[in-house]
Amino acid sequence: MDFKDIIKAHLDKMASQDFAFAERYKLKTKNIDDCVKYIISQAQKEKSGNCAAIEDAVVYGWAVHYYMEDKVKANPVKEKVKVVTPKAETPKADIKPIKAIVKDRKNKNKCVELDLFGGF
């Protein structure tokens, strides 16, 4: 799947779940090619140097915004744009809780199990 297909699949799913969006999504004045141009033009505004890293939720939000607003128009894309999806990190091996020694006035040493995410 390329970038346009991913955006279209997201919008198709949203249209199947949201009647108000589905009505806007059907408009003849809007299309997926212009939606992609709009997303790219928004990303270009966010770039630093020659690069922009935009979260998926923001990109999907721009796509929805394109269809929901009448005044939003796609700007022509002047530069060559490459859309890259970062590789998913491989899951780490089972992480075991660590043990910490907490000193207590009543007991000299007391063992407490902690998980790596900050719980006691």
Backbone torsions as a table, in degrees:
resi	resn	phi	psi	omega
1	MET	NA	136.1	175.1
2	ASP	-96.1	179.7	-174.9
3	PHE	-55.9	-47.4	-178.8
4	LYS	-60.3	-41.3	179.6
5	ASP	-64.9	-38.3	179.8
6	ILE	-66.1	-44.6	178.3
7	ILE	-63.2	-45.2	-179.4
8	LYS	-62.0	-42.1	178.9
9	ALA	-61.5	-41.6	178.4
10	HIS	-63.8	-44.8	-179.2
11	LEU	-67.8	-38.1	176.5
12	ASP	-60.3	-44.2	179.7
13	LYS	-63.9	-44.1	-179.9
14	MET	-63.1	-40.6	179.5
15	ALA	-64.6	-31.8	179.3
16	SER	-73.5	-18.6	-177.0
17	GLN	-106.8	-16.9	-174.0
18	ASP	-129.6	108.3	-175.9
19	PHE	-61.6	-42.6	-178.9
20	ALA	-62.7	-42.7	178.2
21	PHE	-67.8	-38.6	-179.3
22	ALA	-58.2	-38.5	179.1
23	GLU	-65.3	-41.0	179.3
24	ARG	-71.8	-34.5	-177.5
25	TYR	-66.6	-26.5	-178.9
26	LYS	-81.3	-11.2	-175.4
27	LEU	-56.7	137.8	179.6
28	LYS	-72.8	-20.7	-177.8
29	THR	-79.5	-9.2	-179.7
30	LYS	-118.4	146.2	176.9
31	ASN	-150.8	163.3	-173.4
32	ILE	-67.0	-33.5	179.3
33	ASP	-64.6	-44.0	177.5
34	ASP	-69.4	-32.1	176.5
35	CYS	-61.5	-45.5	179.0
36	VAL	-63.9	-41.3	176.8
37	LYS	-60.8	-40.4	178.3
38	TYR	-63.0	-44.8	179.7
39	ILE	-60.8	-45.2	-179.2
40	ILE	-64.9	-39.9	178.9
41	SER	-65.9	-35.7	176.4
42	GLN	-67.4	-40.6	179.3
43	ALA	-65.3	-36.3	179.0
44	GLN	-63.0	-31.5	177.5
45	LYS	-68.3	-25.0	-177.4
46	GLU	-92.0	-7.1	-172.5
47	LYS	-69.1	151.5	175.2
48	SER	-122.7	113.2	-172.8
49	GLY	72.0	-121.6	179.4
50	ASN	-108.6	16.3	-171.0
51	CYS	-137.8	145.6	172.6
52	ALA	-139.2	133.7	175.8
53	ALA	-116.0	112.2	-174.8
54	ILE	-119.1	132.9	178.9
55	GLU	-68.8	150.3	-179.6
56	ASP	-53.9	-45.2	-176.9
57	ALA	-60.2	-35.7	178.9
58	VAL	-68.9	-43.9	179.3
59	VAL	-61.8	-46.0	178.1
60	TYR	-63.0	-36.5	177.0
61	GLY	-62.7	-41.0	176.7
62	TRP	-63.4	-38.9	179.4
63	ALA	-63.0	-45.3	178.9
64	VAL	-65.1	-42.8	179.6
65	HIS	-58.7	-41.3	178.7
66	TYR	-56.1	-43.9	-177.6
67	TYR	-79.0	-30.1	-174.7
68	MET	-82.4	-25.3	-176.4
69	GLU	-103.3	132.2	179.2
70	ASP	-70.2	-36.7	-173.1
71	LYS	-81.8	-6.7	-178.9
72	VAL	-77.2	123.8	178.4
73	LYS	-123.1	151.0	178.3
74	ALA	-82.4	131.0	174.4
75	ASN	-87.9	145.5	176.8
76	PRO	-63.5	142.3	-180.0
77	VAL	-89.0	118.0	-175.5
78	LYS	-90.2	-28.6	-175.1
79	GLU	-104.1	159.6	173.5
80	LYS	-75.7	128.1	-175.8
81	VAL	-118.6	134.6	176.2
82	LYS	-117.7	123.0	178.9
83	VAL	-96.7	125.1	-176.4
84	VAL	-123.2	133.0	174.7
85	THR	-103.0	124.2	179.9
86	PRO	-65.2	147.7	177.6
87	LYS	-71.3	141.5	178.1
88	ALA	-69.9	141.4	177.8
89	GLU	-71.6	143.6	176.7
90	THR	-75.0	139.0	-179.2
91	PRO	-63.0	143.0	178.4
92	LYS	-75.4	158.8	176.0
93	ALA	-63.0	165.8	179.3
94	ASP	-50.5	128.6	179.6
95	ILE	-100.3	122.7	-179.1
96	LYS	-92.4	148.2	177.6
97	PRO	-61.7	149.1	175.7
98	ILE	-96.3	159.3	178.1
99	LYS	-108.6	138.4	177.5
100	ALA	-125.9	146.4	177.7
101	ILE	-96.4	123.0	177.7
102	VAL	-114.7	122.0	-179.0
103	LYS	-79.5	138.4	-178.0
104	ASP	-127.5	144.2	-179.2
105	ARG	-65.0	-37.7	-178.7
106	LYS	-74.4	-47.1	179.9
107	ASN	-108.9	138.3	-178.4
108	LYS	-66.1	-42.8	178.5
109	ASN	-132.7	137.8	178.6
110	LYS	-137.3	124.5	179.6
111	CYS	-86.5	136.2	177.3
112	VAL	-131.5	135.0	176.5
113	GLU	-90.9	133.0	177.2
114	LEU	-119.0	146.3	170.7
115	ASP	-95.6	167.7	-176.4
116	LEU	-70.0	-12.1	-176.8
117	PHE	-102.6	17.1	168.7
118	GLY	95.7	7.7	179.5
119	GLY	-88.0	157.9	175.2
120	PHE	-106.2	NA	NA
